C-alpha cells in the first residue's frame, strides 16, 4: 500500500466511522412517534428529553477522559472498540422493550462514542502535515455532517418497516465495519510511531498541567466554547425556529433546516480546509484567519435568523451560518496542533469537547425557555453578540508561532 496514499486512505476509512457516529446518535430523535407506540413512557416530552439528555451529559463528561486515554493507548484499538460497542448498543436498542433499557443503552453509547473523536482527530493530525491537515480533518468532518443529515431518515425507515429493524440494521453494519477497520486501519509508522508516542506519554496530571499552564490553550478553549453556543442552538432549535417563523409544520421545517445547515457546513469545511492549508504556509495565523472569516459570517446569519420573516431570509441565513461554521469547525484541531505537542492533543481536544457540549446543554435549556416565552428569534439574534466578542478576542490574542508544535 502506497505510503503517500495511505494518509488519505485513513481519512476515507474514518469518514464512514464518523458518519455512523452521528447517524446512530441522531436516529432516536426522529423515531419517537414510531417508538412510543411500543414504549409508552416515550409519550411524554419530559421522558424523551431525559433520554436525549443522558447521552449528552455522559458524552461531555467522558470527553476529557477519552482524550487522556487516546494520548496513552493505541488509537486504532480505541477507534475499533468504540465503533463496535456503540454499534452493539444501537443493535441492542432494536430489542429494547422499556424506557429503562433505552436509558442505560443511551448512557453506554455516550461513553463509547466519546472515545472516538479525540482518537480519530489525533490520528488524522499525525498522518497529515501542515500542508494537508485542515483539509483532511475537514473531509473527515463531512462524515459527521452527512451522518447528522442521514439520521433524519431513520424515521422514514421506521415508518415503512419498524423502528426495531432500523436500529438492528445500522447497528449490525457498524459491527461488521469494525472488523474491516481491524484489517485496514493502522497506527502511524514514522519517527512519531505509536510505540514512540506511547513511550513518551506522560501522566495525565502532567498533561493537564501542561495544557492549563499554557495561556494559548485557554484562549483556544474560549475560542472553541463560545461559538458552540450558537452551534448547538442551530442544531437543536433551528427546526423549531423555522416552524414558528414560517408557520409550517415540523415535518417540513425539520428537513429544511437540517439539510440547509448540514449541506452548507459540508461545503464550508472543504473550502475552509483547502484555504487554511495554503494560507498557513505563508502566515502562521492563516488557520486563525480562516476560522475568523467563518465566525464573521455567522454574525449577520444569526441576526437574520432572529428577525427575518420571509422564507428566503431564513434559508439564506441558515446557509450562511452553516458555511461559516464549517470554515470555523474544520480548523479547531489544526490550530490546537499549532499550540500543543502531539502527545497532548487528544487530551486537549477532549477538554474542548467537554466545554463545547456543556455550553450546548446550557443554551439548549435557555432557548427552550425562550421558545415558551415567544422570544426564540430574539435569543438567536443575541447570540451574535457572543460571537462578536470571541471573534475580537481571537483576532487580537490568538497568535500561533509555528505550523506544527514540536517539543524540543
N, C-alpha and C positions, 0 to 999 in steps of 0.2 A: 504494500500500500504506500503510495507516494507520501513522503513526509511533508511536501509542500501543500498537498491537497487535504491531508488529514485534519488540520485545524478547522477547515470548513466542514469536513465530514462530522466532526464533533458538534458543531453548531447545528447541522442537519439532524443528527441523532437526538440532540436535546430539544430541538424545536418541537418534535412530537410529544416529548415528555411535558414541555411547557403547556402545550395545547390541552393535554389530558389533565394537567394540574388545575387549570382554571375551569375546564368544562365539567369535571367531576364535582367541583365545589359549587358551581353555579346551577347545575341541573335542578337541585332541590327547590330553589327559589321559584322555578317556573312550573313545577309539577304539583304544587299544593292542591289545586282543585281535584286532580285525579286521586291523590293520596288520601285526602280527607274522607273520601267515601269509605275507605277501609280502616283508617286510623282516626277515630272520632275526635281525639284530642287536638287534631290539627284544624278543627273547625273554628277555633278561637285565634284571633290575630296575636294575642299575647303569647300563647304557647308556641306559635310558629316563630315569633320573634325570639323567644328563648332558644329555640332550636338553631336559628341562624346565628345568634349572638355567641353561643358556646364555642362555635368554631373560631370566630373572630378573636375572642379573648385568649383561647388556648394557643392559637396561631401566633398572636402577638407576644405572649409570654414566652413561647418556645423559640422565637426568632433569634435572640442573642445567644441562647444555649445552643441552637443549631449552628450558629456561626462559629462558636468556640469549638464545637465538635468537628466541624468541617476543616478548621485550621490544624487539627491534631490527628485526624484519621484519614484513611483513604477515601477520596471523594467519589470515586467510581462506586465503591461499595455503598456509600451513603445514598447516592442517587438511585441506584438499582433497588436498594432496600426500601427507600422512601416510596418509590413508584409502586413496588409490589404490595406494600402494606396499604397505601391509600386506595389502590385498585381493589385489593381484597375487601376493604371496608365498603367501597362502592358496590361490589358484588354482593356483600352480605346485607346491604340495605334493601336489596331486592327481596329479601326473605324476612324483613322486619314486620312485626305484627303489632307493635305497641310504640307509644311515644317514648318510653324509657329506653327501649332498644335503639331507636333513632338518635336519641340524645347522646348516649355513650358512644355510638359509632361516629357521630359527628365530632365528638371530643377527640377520639383516636385519630380521625382524619386531620384535625388541627395539628396534632403532634407530628404526624408523618409528612404532611405537606410542608410544614415549616422547615423540615430538614433539607428540602430540595433547593430552594432559591439561592441561599448563600453558597452551597457547594457547587451548584451549576455555574453561577456567575464567576466565582473564583476560578473554576477550571477553565472557562472560556477566556477569562482575562489572562491567565497564564499561557494559554495556547496562542493568543493573538497579541502582537506587539502594538506599540502606539500607532502604527500605520493602519491597522485594521480593527482595533479594539472596539471602538464605538459602533462601527457598522456590524461587527459580529454580534455584539450584545443587542443591538437594535433588531437584527434579524431574529435572534432568539426570542426577543420580546414580542415580535409579531405573533408568535405561537400563543402567548398569553392572551393577546387581544382576540385572536381567532377562536381560542377556547372559550373566552367570555361570550363572544357572539354566538358560537355554536351551542353553548349551554342553553340558550333560549329555545332551541329546537327540541329539547328534552320533552317539553310539554306536547309538541306535535306527535312525537313517537309514542308518548304515554297515552294520548287520546286515541290513537289508531290501534295500538297494541295493548300495552299495560305499563304502569309505572314500574312494576316489578321487573319486567323484561328489559326496560330501559337501563335500570341500574345494573342488572346482571350482565347485560351485553357489554357496556362500556367498562365495567369492572374486569370482565374476562379479557377484553382487548388489552387493557393496561398490564395485567399479569403476564400475558403472553409476550408483550413488548419488553418487559423487564428481562426476560430470558434472552431476547435479541441483543439488548444492551450488554449483557454479560459477555456475549461473543464478540462484539464490535467496539465497545467503548473502552478506552484505556486512559490511564493517567499520563500526564505529560512526561516525556522521556528526553531530558536535556540536563544541563548543569543545574537546573532548578527542578530535578526529578522529584517524584513523590517521596522516594526514600530520603533524599537530602532535605526536602521540605519537612518531613516528619522528624528527622534527626535534629533539625534546628528549631523545632517547635518549643515554645516556652510555656510556662504555667499560665493557665487562664488569668490569674491575678496579675501577672506581669504584662500580659497582653492588654488587659483592661486598663492597667496603669499607663501603658504607653499611649493608648487611644485617648483617654481622658486627660492625659498630661499634654496632649497636642492641641494647641489652640485652633489650628486649622480644621481638626476633626470636629470640634464644637461648632465651628462655622458651617461645616458641611452638614452636620446634624440638623442645625436650624434651617439651612437651605433646603434640606430634604423634607423636614417635618411640616413646615408651614404650608407649602404648596400641596401637601397631602390633604389638607382640609378641603379645598375646592375639588381636588381629585376624587376623594371619596364622596363628596356631595353630589358630583355629577354621576358617579357610578350608582349611588343608591337612591337619589331623589330626582334625577333628570326626567325619567318617565312620568313621575307624578307631576312635575312642573309642566311638561308637555301637555299632559291631560288637562290640568287645571287652566292653563293659559289659552289653549286652543279649543277647549271644550269638546275633546274627543275621548273615547273610551280607552282603557288601559291596553286592550288587545291591539289597538293601533298605535298608541303612544309608546308602548314598550319597545317594539321592534324599531320604530322610527328613531327613538333616542339612542338605543344601543348600537344600531348599525351605523348611524351617522358618526358617533363619537369613536367607536372602535375602528371604523374604516379610516377616518382621518388620522387617528393616533398611529395606526399601522403605517400610513404614508409618512407621518412625522418622524417616527423612529428610523425609518430607512433613510430619508433625506438628512435628518439630523446626524445620524451616524456617519454617513458619507462626508457631509460638510465638516464636521468637527475633526475627523481623522486627517483631513487635509489642512485645516486651519491650525491645528496644534503643532504641525511640523514647522510652521512659521512663527507661531506665538504660543507660549506655554499656556496662555489663558484662552486658547481657541475653543476648548470644550466648555469653559465657563461662559464665554460669549454666546456660543450656540444655545446653551440652556437658557441664557438670559433673553435671547430673542423669543424662545418658546414661551417663557413666563410672561413676557411683554404682550404676546398675542392673547393670552388668557384674560388679561385685564379688561379690554373692551368686550370680549366674549361674555364674561360674567355679568357685566353691566347690561348688555343687550339681552342676555337670558333673563335677567331680573326685571327689565322694564319693557322688553319687546312684546308686541301683541299680535303680530302677523306671523303666518307660517314661515315666510322667507326670513324674517328676523330671527326666529328661533333656530331654524335649520342652519342659517349662516353662522350664528353664534356657536352652536354645537359643533359645527365643523371646525371653526376657528379654534375653539377650546381644545378639541381633540388633537388637532395638528400641532398646536403649540405645546400641549402637554407631552406629546410624543417627542418633540425636539428636546424637551427638558428631561424626560424619563430615560432616554437612551444614553445620557451622558453621566448619570449619577455614579455608577460603578467605575467608569473610566476616570472620573475626577477623583474618586476615592483612591484609585491606583496611583494618582499623581501625588497623593498626600500620605499614603500608608504603604509600608512594605508588604510583600506577598503573603507572609505568614500571619498577618493580622487582618487581611482583607475580608475574609468570610465573617470573622467576629464583628468587624466594623459595619458590614452591610446588615448583619443580623440586628445590631443595635439600631441602625437606621430604620429597618423594617418594624421594629418594636415601636418606636416613637411615631412612625407614619401610620401604623394601624391603630394605635391608641388615639391619635388625633382624629382618625377617621371615625372611630366609635363615638367620640365626643360630638363631632359635627353632625353625625347621623342623628343622634338624640336631639340636638339643638334644632335641627331642621324639621324633625318630627313635630316639635312643639310649635315651630313657626308655621308649619302647614296647618295645624289645628287652629292657629290664630288667624289664618288667612294672609300670612306675611312671607310665604315661601320665596316669592320673586325678589322681594326686598332683601331677604337674607342672602340670596345668591349674589346680589349686587354688592353687598357689604364685604363679601369675601375678596372682592377685587382690591380692597384696601390692604388686606393681609399680604396679598401677592406683591403689591407695590412696595410694601415695607421690606419684604425679604429680597426683592429684586434690587433695591437700593443697597442693602447690606452686602449682598453677594457681589455686586459690581465694585464696591469700594474696598472690601476686605479680603475676598477670596482670591488669593494670588499664588497659584502653584508655581514652583520653581524648576520643575523637571517634567518630562513626558511620562516617566515611569520611576517611581520612588524605589531606589535600591539601597539597602543598608550597607554602610562601609564595612 
